[in-house]
């Protein structure tokens, strides 16, 4: 449906912009200005699917907003240079149904401006404030109350302090997912109040190295289902087996990509997380000396309850192969160096014999018989050459030019006799030649 341009003209006037969309430099770009620009009739004129598009509804009688812009429920306004909210009554009129809002990579410095936006989006459940310089202002609790309906909050690269995080946690009783990546944290400061609603925490690319800091996350978020700790260089899991189970009783998935783990005992401690099913462990120093196959199989064998490793499902067949591989891998170790898991698997499968070494490389040469006239000569031929190359090799033996030579190959298992080798560019290995096979050479008849 078509949106009449007079509505956008009205909104732009209320924001101190001209009809070309230019904002007064002294006030900066506002949320409402960017909204009008992106979702104007020229830029967003049609419906593009269920619940997404631009429609027109009648405003209240006497209202200057006679034609109202109804936006998609998911608004993406990242990297637009937004510094402030704009008129709150305009935000309320436009955004009553919006549920997701991406304001990442803008220039919002004041939490009060964010409050003006969020408080007028009553259905908001997802909010992305990444890469905004909001650390330059203090978040008051009265301001954070406006975020109470948010379930997913992204504060990546915002340099949000732990004090700010705590203030938000107190006012977001339904928060389920929190993203705190790239915030230069080297410590975790515990909140005085636990957040029981949080299920997923992304806190990658910080500087958390000591396990004592990770322990605080378990205390703050006792209901965590997923913990993403990639690129934090955690050096070790320094926790007793029983206390680890109490610390993260509901953890189902953990990512330790590019951590500093360098000990198999740390990997085995993950078995004490009672609900753990998914693990990511790429890029850790412990696994660097091993081949790709060894890394995966040795980790799977040590984590019997994990059903997904590094994003790939562990099938029953792969688990059995990995556990058998683990036994054979440690067969020659002295008894005092054998890992605890080894005996558990020996009890399950028995003490397995080493696998026989099988050379699966293709044969490169063959010893064959060459028959010509009434003579026979044994020769070694390369199988990476062509029929034309073989004829050149046979030329001094049979005293025939290659143009005057007819060459036949007899496969010992072929039921139809010799096959003439007519195609000069065909590779010999395609004939599946083996030691003892025969070749017959005849001159071409005129």
PLY file of the C-alpha trace (Angstrom):
ply
format ascii 1.0
element vertex 446
property float x
property float y
property float z
element edge 445
property int vertex1
property int vertex2
end_header
0.00 0.00 0.00
1.23 3.51 -0.68
2.25 5.81 2.16
1.44 9.47 1.55
4.56 11.62 1.71
2.92 14.37 3.76
3.29 12.17 6.86
7.05 11.93 6.41
7.23 15.67 5.71
5.43 16.32 8.99
7.74 14.03 10.96
10.85 15.56 9.40
9.67 19.06 10.33
9.18 17.92 13.91
12.82 16.77 13.91
14.30 19.99 12.54
15.19 18.52 9.15
14.44 19.82 5.69
12.62 17.96 2.92
15.94 16.59 1.70
16.35 14.81 5.02
19.25 16.94 6.30
19.45 17.28 10.09
20.50 20.44 11.90
24.22 19.77 12.65
23.80 21.04 16.20
21.33 18.27 17.06
22.84 15.27 15.19
20.92 12.39 13.62
18.01 11.06 15.61
16.37 7.66 15.74
13.20 9.15 14.21
15.05 10.82 11.34
16.76 7.58 10.36
13.48 5.72 10.71
11.75 8.09 8.29
14.60 7.93 5.81
14.91 4.15 5.72
11.20 3.35 5.68
10.01 6.18 3.44
7.70 5.32 0.51
10.64 5.64 -1.86
12.90 3.26 0.06
10.32 0.84 1.45
7.11 1.07 -0.61
5.79 -2.48 -0.63
4.86 -5.34 1.63
7.55 -8.00 1.44
6.03 -10.88 3.34
3.79 -11.66 6.30
4.08 -8.98 8.97
6.66 -6.97 7.06
6.04 -3.84 5.01
4.53 -0.40 4.96
0.79 0.21 5.40
-1.43 3.21 5.98
-3.99 3.57 8.75
-6.15 6.54 9.66
-5.08 8.65 12.62
-7.34 10.22 15.22
-9.56 13.02 13.98
-7.78 16.34 14.24
-4.40 14.67 14.66
-1.61 16.12 12.51
-0.54 12.49 11.93
-3.36 11.65 9.53
-1.38 8.91 7.83
0.67 6.68 10.08
3.72 4.65 9.08
3.52 1.08 10.39
6.99 -0.44 10.36
8.18 -4.06 10.26
8.30 -5.73 13.64
12.08 -6.14 13.18
13.95 -2.85 12.72
17.59 -2.79 11.61
19.09 0.68 12.01
22.76 -0.15 12.47
25.61 2.17 11.37
23.28 5.14 10.80
25.06 7.73 12.96
22.22 7.93 15.49
23.04 10.15 18.47
19.64 10.74 20.05
16.05 9.53 20.17
13.95 12.31 18.68
10.35 13.06 19.68
9.05 10.36 22.02
5.43 10.72 20.93
6.54 10.02 17.35
8.43 6.89 18.44
5.36 5.68 20.33
3.15 6.24 17.29
5.44 4.44 14.90
6.83 1.55 16.99
4.09 0.13 19.21
4.37 -3.31 17.54
8.17 -3.53 17.09
9.70 -6.59 18.81
13.34 -6.49 17.65
15.59 -3.45 17.33
19.19 -3.34 16.08
20.92 -0.05 16.95
24.46 -1.38 16.73
27.41 0.71 15.56
25.76 4.09 16.11
26.87 7.08 18.21
24.60 6.79 21.22
26.48 8.05 24.28
23.66 8.73 26.73
21.56 5.97 28.32
18.74 8.50 28.66
18.45 8.68 24.86
18.25 4.88 24.71
15.56 5.01 27.41
13.49 7.42 25.31
13.52 4.93 22.46
13.00 1.71 24.43
10.29 3.06 26.73
8.16 3.79 23.66
8.56 0.32 22.13
6.34 -1.70 24.51
6.66 -5.04 22.65
10.47 -4.96 22.47
12.14 -8.31 23.22
15.48 -8.08 21.36
17.81 -5.07 21.63
21.27 -4.72 20.07
23.35 -1.80 21.36
26.75 -3.10 20.25
29.53 -0.65 19.38
27.84 2.41 20.89
29.96 4.54 23.27
27.50 4.17 26.14
30.33 3.67 28.65
30.63 7.45 28.63
27.46 7.76 30.72
26.11 6.11 33.88
23.03 3.93 33.70
20.65 4.83 36.51
18.26 2.21 37.84
15.26 4.40 37.00
16.48 4.47 33.40
17.08 0.70 33.26
13.45 0.05 34.25
12.51 0.85 30.66
14.27 -2.35 29.52
12.12 -4.66 31.65
10.53 -6.53 28.72
13.79 -7.32 26.90
14.65 -11.02 26.62
17.79 -10.78 24.44
20.32 -8.00 25.00
23.50 -7.44 22.97
26.20 -5.17 24.43
29.19 -6.32 22.38
32.06 -3.83 22.09
30.11 -1.31 24.15
32.68 -1.40 26.96
29.76 -1.68 29.37
31.02 -1.82 32.94
30.00 -4.61 35.30
28.11 -1.97 37.30
26.03 -1.24 34.20
25.45 -4.96 33.63
24.33 -5.42 37.25
21.89 -2.52 36.98
20.36 -4.05 33.87
20.15 -7.53 35.40
18.15 -6.16 38.32
15.57 -4.61 36.00
15.31 -7.34 33.33
13.47 -10.19 35.06
12.87 -12.08 31.80
16.35 -11.76 30.26
17.31 -15.04 28.58
20.30 -14.18 26.37
23.14 -11.73 27.08
26.06 -10.84 24.79
29.12 -9.21 26.40
31.83 -9.84 23.78
34.80 -7.56 23.03
34.40 -5.51 26.23
38.01 -5.87 27.46
37.00 -7.66 30.66
39.90 -9.22 32.57
37.81 -9.83 35.67
34.20 -10.59 36.48
32.49 -8.64 39.26
29.70 -10.62 40.87
26.24 -9.17 41.04
24.64 -9.07 44.49
21.55 -10.64 42.91
21.51 -13.86 40.85
19.87 -13.79 37.43
17.91 -17.03 37.29
16.29 -16.31 33.92
19.50 -16.19 31.85
20.02 -19.25 29.63
22.74 -18.11 27.21
25.83 -15.99 27.83
28.22 -14.91 25.03
31.33 -13.43 26.59
33.91 -14.14 23.88
37.01 -12.14 22.94
37.74 -10.73 26.38
40.76 -11.32 28.64
39.45 -13.85 31.13
42.32 -16.25 31.91
41.84 -17.33 35.50
39.20 -19.95 36.29
38.25 -18.01 39.41
36.65 -15.42 37.09
34.65 -18.08 35.21
33.44 -19.48 38.53
31.73 -16.13 39.22
29.64 -16.54 36.05
28.23 -19.78 37.44
27.34 -18.00 40.67
25.64 -15.10 38.87
23.78 -17.23 36.31
22.81 -20.57 37.91
20.39 -21.51 35.13
22.89 -21.18 32.24
22.26 -23.59 29.40
24.92 -22.25 26.99
28.22 -20.56 27.85
30.38 -19.20 25.00
33.90 -18.47 26.28
35.83 -18.56 22.99
39.00 -16.46 22.65
39.45 -15.86 26.37
42.62 -17.93 26.96
41.30 -19.67 30.07
44.37 -21.56 31.31
42.81 -24.40 33.31
39.59 -25.65 34.87
40.59 -25.38 38.51
37.54 -26.89 40.15
36.80 -30.02 42.16
34.59 -32.52 40.37
31.64 -32.17 42.74
31.79 -28.39 42.96
31.89 -28.10 39.17
28.56 -29.94 38.98
27.07 -27.55 41.54
28.52 -24.49 39.81
26.94 -25.19 36.38
24.12 -27.66 37.08
22.17 -26.87 33.89
24.96 -26.25 31.39
24.27 -28.12 28.16
26.71 -26.40 25.77
30.13 -24.79 26.30
32.61 -23.24 23.86
36.28 -23.10 24.84
37.62 -22.29 21.35
41.10 -20.76 21.44
41.39 -21.09 25.20
44.69 -21.91 26.91
43.77 -25.44 28.03
46.86 -27.63 27.90
45.99 -30.67 30.02
43.81 -33.73 29.35
42.61 -33.61 32.96
40.87 -30.31 32.17
39.01 -31.95 29.28
37.94 -34.87 31.47
36.59 -32.49 34.10
33.86 -31.53 31.64
32.35 -34.97 32.32
31.23 -33.69 35.72
28.85 -31.17 34.19
25.68 -33.25 34.58
23.77 -31.98 31.51
26.63 -31.25 29.10
25.97 -32.41 25.51
27.81 -29.95 23.23
31.48 -28.86 23.40
33.68 -26.72 21.15
37.44 -27.11 21.65
39.21 -25.96 18.48
42.48 -24.06 18.73
43.60 -25.13 22.22
47.33 -25.76 22.88
46.68 -29.30 24.17
45.52 -30.51 20.74
48.11 -28.80 18.54
50.57 -31.77 18.36
47.88 -34.19 17.14
46.52 -34.79 13.64
42.96 -33.73 12.81
41.76 -37.34 13.13
43.57 -37.89 16.43
42.19 -34.68 17.95
38.58 -35.57 17.30
38.81 -39.24 18.25
40.79 -38.70 21.44
38.40 -35.99 22.64
35.28 -38.04 21.82
36.68 -41.03 23.69
37.30 -38.93 26.81
33.84 -37.30 26.79
31.35 -40.21 26.76
28.22 -38.07 27.28
28.92 -35.42 24.62
26.73 -35.79 21.52
28.10 -32.85 19.49
31.78 -31.84 19.16
32.87 -28.66 17.37
29.45 -28.36 15.77
29.34 -31.92 14.35
27.09 -34.66 15.71
28.85 -37.66 17.26
27.12 -40.77 15.93
27.09 -44.10 17.75
29.40 -45.53 15.09
31.87 -42.66 15.40
31.90 -43.02 19.18
32.71 -46.72 19.01
35.46 -46.10 16.42
36.91 -43.33 18.60
36.89 -45.43 21.77
38.56 -48.34 20.01
41.10 -45.93 18.53
41.77 -44.59 22.04
42.61 -48.08 23.32
45.03 -48.82 20.48
46.57 -45.34 20.72
47.63 -46.01 24.33
48.62 -49.69 24.01
52.36 -49.14 24.28
52.33 -46.67 27.16
53.79 -47.71 30.53
51.11 -48.60 33.05
51.76 -45.50 35.15
51.15 -43.22 32.13
47.93 -44.83 30.94
44.93 -42.45 31.38
42.06 -43.47 33.63
39.69 -43.61 30.68
41.84 -46.34 29.08
40.92 -48.98 31.64
37.23 -48.05 31.44
37.30 -48.68 27.68
39.31 -51.89 28.01
36.61 -53.14 30.37
34.06 -52.28 27.65
35.82 -53.64 24.53
38.66 -55.80 25.82
42.35 -55.24 25.12
42.45 -54.77 21.37
45.28 -55.82 19.07
46.94 -53.18 16.88
45.39 -52.74 13.44
47.29 -54.25 10.52
48.95 -51.64 8.33
47.47 -51.67 4.82
49.10 -49.75 1.99
46.26 -48.22 -0.03
48.46 -46.19 -2.34
47.95 -47.02 -6.04
50.58 -49.24 -7.65
53.11 -47.18 -9.62
54.95 -49.97 -11.47
54.26 -53.49 -12.71
56.41 -56.39 -13.90
54.85 -57.71 -17.11
55.56 -60.08 -19.99
55.93 -58.65 -23.50
55.34 -61.21 -26.30
56.40 -60.47 -29.88
57.02 -62.92 -32.72
58.11 -66.08 -30.91
59.91 -64.22 -28.14
59.03 -63.11 -24.61
60.69 -60.45 -22.50
59.97 -59.50 -18.90
59.85 -55.77 -18.35
59.08 -53.27 -15.59
56.75 -50.55 -16.81
55.52 -47.33 -15.18
51.76 -47.13 -14.78
51.63 -43.34 -14.77
52.45 -43.19 -18.48
50.16 -43.41 -21.52
49.79 -46.07 -24.20
51.86 -43.88 -26.56
54.64 -43.69 -23.96
54.62 -47.48 -23.57
54.94 -47.97 -27.33
58.01 -45.72 -27.30
59.47 -47.87 -24.50
58.77 -51.05 -26.54
60.18 -49.68 -29.82
63.83 -50.82 -29.29
62.64 -54.14 -27.85
60.37 -55.24 -30.68
62.19 -53.36 -33.47
58.99 -51.74 -34.76
58.11 -48.06 -35.16
55.27 -46.83 -33.04
53.21 -46.15 -36.17
53.66 -49.74 -37.30
52.89 -51.30 -33.92
49.68 -52.96 -32.73
49.64 -53.47 -28.95
47.34 -55.84 -27.05
46.87 -56.22 -23.29
45.80 -59.49 -21.67
44.23 -59.16 -18.25
44.63 -62.52 -16.49
41.06 -62.30 -15.21
39.48 -61.05 -18.46
37.14 -63.64 -20.06
37.38 -62.36 -23.65
41.09 -62.55 -24.45
43.53 -59.75 -25.31
42.27 -56.16 -25.70
43.85 -53.92 -28.33
45.17 -50.71 -26.85
43.90 -48.30 -29.52
43.83 -45.03 -27.60
47.31 -43.53 -27.43
46.46 -40.96 -24.72
44.87 -43.43 -22.31
46.76 -43.84 -19.02
48.07 -47.33 -18.25
46.77 -47.27 -14.67
43.21 -47.16 -16.03
43.68 -50.76 -17.27
44.31 -51.97 -13.66
47.55 -53.63 -14.77
49.12 -56.01 -12.23
52.37 -57.92 -11.92
52.42 -60.93 -14.29
50.02 -59.49 -16.89
50.91 -59.94 -20.58
51.29 -57.67 -23.60
51.35 -58.81 -27.21
52.94 -56.82 -30.04
52.21 -57.37 -33.73
53.18 -55.38 -36.83
50.40 -53.69 -38.68
49.46 -55.44 -41.91
49.57 -53.46 -45.14
0 1
1 2
2 3
3 4
4 5
5 6
6 7
7 8
8 9
9 10
10 11
11 12
12 13
13 14
14 15
15 16
16 17
17 18
18 19
19 20
20 21
21 22
22 23
23 24
24 25
25 26
26 27
27 28
28 29
29 30
30 31
31 32
32 33
33 34
34 35
35 36
36 37
37 38
38 39
39 40
40 41
41 42
42 43
43 44
44 45
45 46
46 47
47 48
48 49
49 50
50 51
51 52
52 53
53 54
54 55
55 56
56 57
57 58
58 59
59 60
60 61
61 62
62 63
63 64
64 65
65 66
66 67
67 68
68 69
69 70
70 71
71 72
72 73
73 74
74 75
75 76
76 77
77 78
78 79
79 80
80 81
81 82
82 83
83 84
84 85
85 86
86 87
87 88
88 89
89 90
90 91
91 92
92 93
93 94
94 95
95 96
96 97
97 98
98 99
99 100
100 101
101 102
102 103
103 104
104 105
105 106
106 107
107 108
108 109
109 110
110 111
111 112
112 113
113 114
114 115
115 116
116 117
117 118
118 119
119 120
120 121
121 122
122 123
123 124
124 125
125 126
126 127
127 128
128 129
129 130
130 131
131 132
132 133
133 134
134 135
135 136
136 137
137 138
138 139
139 140
140 141
141 142
142 143
143 144
144 145
145 146
146 147
147 148
148 149
149 150
150 151
151 152
152 153
153 154
154 155
155 156
156 157
157 158
158 159
159 160
160 161
161 162
162 163
163 164
164 165
165 166
166 167
167 168
168 169
169 170
170 171
171 172
172 173
173 174
174 175
175 176
176 177
177 178
178 179
179 180
180 181
181 182
182 183
183 184
184 185
185 186
186 187
187 188
188 189
189 190
190 191
191 192
192 193
193 194
194 195
195 196
196 197
197 198
198 199
199 200
200 201
201 202
202 203
203 204
204 205
205 206
206 207
207 208
208 209
209 210
210 211
211 212
212 213
213 214
214 215
215 216
216 217
217 218
218 219
219 220
220 221
221 222
222 223
223 224
224 225
225 226
226 227
227 228
228 229
229 230
230 231
231 232
232 233
233 234
234 235
235 236
236 237
237 238
238 239
239 240
240 241
241 242
242 243
243 244
244 245
245 246
246 247
247 248
248 249
249 250
250 251
251 252
252 253
253 254
254 255
255 256
256 257
257 258
258 259
259 260
260 261
261 262
262 263
263 264
264 265
265 266
266 267
267 268
268 269
269 270
270 271
271 272
272 273
273 274
274 275
275 276
276 277
277 278
278 279
279 280
280 281
281 282
282 283
283 284
284 285
285 286
286 287
287 288
288 289
289 290
290 291
291 292
292 293
293 294
294 295
295 296
296 297
297 298
298 299
299 300
300 301
301 302
302 303
303 304
304 305
305 306
306 307
307 308
308 309
309 310
310 311
311 312
312 313
313 314
314 315
315 316
316 317
317 318
318 319
319 320
320 321
321 322
322 323
323 324
324 325
325 326
326 327
327 328
328 329
329 330
330 331
331 332
332 333
333 334
334 335
335 336
336 337
337 338
338 339
339 340
340 341
341 342
342 343
343 344
344 345
345 346
346 347
347 348
348 349
349 350
350 351
351 352
352 353
353 354
354 355
355 356
356 357
357 358
358 359
359 360
360 361
361 362
362 363
363 364
364 365
365 366
366 367
367 368
368 369
369 370
370 371
371 372
372 373
373 374
374 375
375 376
376 377
377 378
378 379
379 380
380 381
381 382
382 383
383 384
384 385
385 386
386 387
387 388
388 389
389 390
390 391
391 392
392 393
393 394
394 395
395 396
396 397
397 398
398 399
399 400
400 401
401 402
402 403
403 404
404 405
405 406
406 407
407 408
408 409
409 410
410 411
411 412
412 413
413 414
414 415
415 416
416 417
417 418
418 419
419 420
420 421
421 422
422 423
423 424
424 425
425 426
426 427
427 428
428 429
429 430
430 431
431 432
432 433
433 434
434 435
435 436
436 437
437 438
438 439
439 440
440 441
441 442
442 443
443 444
444 445
